């Protein structure tokens, strides 16, 4: 029996990192920004902000429970790339994670949320 090929086929670690660190937050931001001041706009704005703090944030803060997932996801994806011995994939993943670290270290995440409405 033949398996159907999926259009959405992600076999590399860097593809997952782009999806988790760029595509999902961008979709949430756009929904929050485009829907503006209504309830769904506020919902997506809050969802974007929470996703940034709890899922993407690479800086570990146990007291606030922030950054736990933001450390575990890249470590898992780095390990997956190493297990497959795909060092080009690993290099791209490290580069993407470096951009995420700079994004949070420079606190650009607080500049990005300015056009969103929360209350």
Protein Blocks (a to p, Z undefined) as FASTA:
>chain_A
ZZdddfblcfbfklmmmmmmmmmmmmmmmmmmmnomamklmmmmmmmmmmmmmmmmmbdc
fknogoklmmmmmmmmmmmmmmnopaklmmmmmmmmmmmmmmmmnommmmmmmmpcfZZ
